[in-house]
Amino acid sequence: MDFRYQEIVVKFEEKLHLLLKENKDLKQKNLLLEEEVRRMQEDLIEARNSFSELKNQYDKLKIAKTLSLSDDEKKEAYRQLSVLVRNVNACIKLINNNE
């Protein structure tokens, strides 16, 4: 009878050890994921700030082009700005997909 209790205690200790190791591993993984979320949030904030800045520049460019640029200059400025806005939108989309 004593041997049976000893066997139960040994199995319990083995399972407890495995659970403690798994808990430790999960806590470490959780820390890594929390850090990744924090970095992605920072990237998203940066992308949104860039987008806002580019939109502001675009609005200024629209005003400037209506006042002083030739047609060719207006088209080129608009094309360059469109490329920048598309790049920022793509970055924001990538960040949002990773959330």
C-alpha positions as CSV (number, residue, x, y, z in Angstrom):
1,M,0.0,0.0,0.0
2,D,2.8,2.4,0.9
3,F,4.4,1.7,-2.5
4,R,1.2,2.7,-4.3
5,Y,1.1,6.1,-2.5
6,Q,4.7,6.6,-3.3
7,E,4.1,5.9,-7.0
8,I,1.1,8.4,-7.0
9,V,3.3,11.1,-5.4
10,V,6.1,10.6,-7.9
11,K,3.6,10.8,-10.8
12,F,2.1,13.9,-9.3
13,E,5.5,15.5,-8.9
14,E,6.4,14.7,-12.5
15,K,3.1,16.2,-13.8
16,L,3.6,19.2,-11.5
17,H,7.1,19.8,-12.8
18,L,5.8,19.6,-16.4
19,L,3.0,22.1,-15.7
20,L,5.4,24.5,-14.0
21,K,7.8,24.3,-17.0
22,E,4.9,24.8,-19.4
23,N,3.7,27.8,-17.4
24,K,7.2,29.3,-17.4
25,D,7.4,28.8,-21.2
26,L,4.0,30.4,-21.7
27,K,4.9,33.4,-19.6
28,Q,8.0,33.9,-21.7
29,K,6.1,33.6,-24.9
30,N,3.5,36.1,-23.5
31,L,6.2,38.6,-22.7
32,L,7.6,38.3,-26.3
33,L,4.1,38.7,-27.7
34,E,3.4,41.8,-25.5
35,E,6.7,43.3,-26.7
36,E,5.7,42.6,-30.4
37,V,2.3,44.3,-29.8
38,R,4.0,47.3,-28.3
39,R,6.4,47.6,-31.2
40,M,3.5,47.3,-33.7
41,Q,1.5,49.9,-31.9
42,E,4.5,52.2,-32.1
43,D,4.8,51.5,-35.8
44,L,1.2,52.2,-36.3
45,I,1.4,55.5,-34.5
46,E,4.4,56.4,-36.6
47,A,2.6,55.4,-39.8
48,R,-0.4,57.4,-38.8
49,N,1.7,60.4,-38.0
50,S,3.5,60.1,-41.4
51,F,0.1,59.8,-43.1
52,S,-1.2,62.9,-41.4
53,E,2.0,64.8,-42.2
54,L,1.8,63.7,-45.9
55,K,-1.9,64.6,-46.1
56,N,-1.1,68.0,-44.7
57,Q,1.7,68.4,-47.3
58,Y,-0.7,67.3,-50.0
59,D,-3.3,69.9,-49.0
60,K,-0.6,72.6,-49.1
61,L,0.5,71.3,-52.5
62,K,-3.0,71.5,-53.8
63,I,-3.3,75.1,-52.7
64,A,0.1,75.9,-54.1
65,K,-0.5,74.2,-57.5
66,T,-3.7,76.1,-58.0
67,L,-1.9,79.4,-57.4
68,S,1.4,79.2,-59.2
69,L,2.5,76.0,-60.9
70,S,2.4,75.2,-64.6
71,D,0.3,72.3,-65.7
72,D,3.3,70.0,-66.2
73,E,4.7,70.9,-62.7
74,K,1.3,70.3,-61.2
75,K,1.0,66.9,-62.7
76,E,4.5,65.9,-61.6
77,A,3.9,67.1,-58.0
78,Y,0.6,65.3,-57.9
79,R,2.2,62.1,-59.2
80,Q,5.0,62.2,-56.6
81,L,2.7,62.9,-53.8
82,S,0.4,60.1,-54.9
83,V,3.3,57.7,-54.8
84,L,4.1,58.8,-51.2
85,V,0.5,58.5,-50.1
86,R,0.2,55.0,-51.6
87,N,3.4,53.9,-49.8
88,V,2.1,55.2,-46.5
89,N,-1.3,53.5,-47.1
90,A,0.5,50.2,-47.8
91,C,2.5,50.5,-44.6
92,I,-0.6,51.2,-42.6
93,K,-2.4,48.2,-44.2
94,L,0.5,45.9,-43.4
95,I,0.6,47.1,-39.8
96,N,-3.2,46.7,-39.4
97,N,-3.0,43.2,-40.9
98,N,-0.4,42.2,-38.3
99,E,-2.7,43.2,-35.4
